[in-house]
Amino acid sequence: MRLSECSVASQEAGESLAGTAVESVDRWLLLEVTDPWAPKPLQTEALPEPVRARLAQWLETPRSRLQLIRRPGRSAKRTQFMVVSSATDRQQVSKVELGRYEDLLDVDLDALASARAEPMCLVCVHGRRDRCCGQLGSAVFRAIQAQGVDTWQTSHLGGHRFAACALWLPDGLMYGRLRAEDAGAFVAARRAGRIGDLDLFRGRCEQDRPTQAAEIVLRARLGEQGADAIDWLATTAEPESSWEARFRTGATDHVVRVRREQTGGVRPRSCGEDPEAITRFVEM
């Protein structure tokens, strides 16, 4: 199958993945929807209007994001709704089984019982949003699921041109340009508490994008793979699209300064769109 243009153009242009993850999100609303997904989740026709309104209301809480999910073969089972916290100090999950979507109207998120969140992986297969995700995501979903991971297909994770894209919860770590042959090494690294291939790591969704990029710079500098080995302290914006991020490893503090700059290359943001300039974060 011929790959769609945006993922090919991005890779051929050498676009960096560092600092491209969904940013400033650590509360994930996961709703199982087996019917076709609209390009934007809240426009999905299978969801009754009052349910869409309730989801939109929940999304008004800062740092929240909705992902529609599905798993082939589950069509006869009760619909799953999960709220996953990927905050560093509070990684937990709340689960509700629904007889119909309207049951969400009776759910009080603040009253839901929470439990320790077990690892799960969401792989974007949202072909109606961008065909790269549909073409590349399905094979990666099957390959990761075959490793015994609790794996779900999901709606758009951002960055179609980085397909196949995956989100590992509850850590809130996002990856791109995954291929089926990467699944074994990817899952082994995650199970061992390691980040894995830094070239495929887009960032930690809990952070903003400059901080994501700065953490990746620091990891490359230190050769640090431990997902929990680096603590973020603060990030300060500076003039001319630059930032100073401070981290700690053990008893040692680190400062990383990054700047966003244009590379001179172009690529479409999504399939069928006009080319646009590529930017990247670089260490200062």
Summary of the structure (lengths in Angstrom):
residues: 284
radius of gyration: 18.8
end to end distance: 41.0
largest distance: 55.4
contacts: 922
relative contact order: 0.17
helix: 27%
strand: 35%
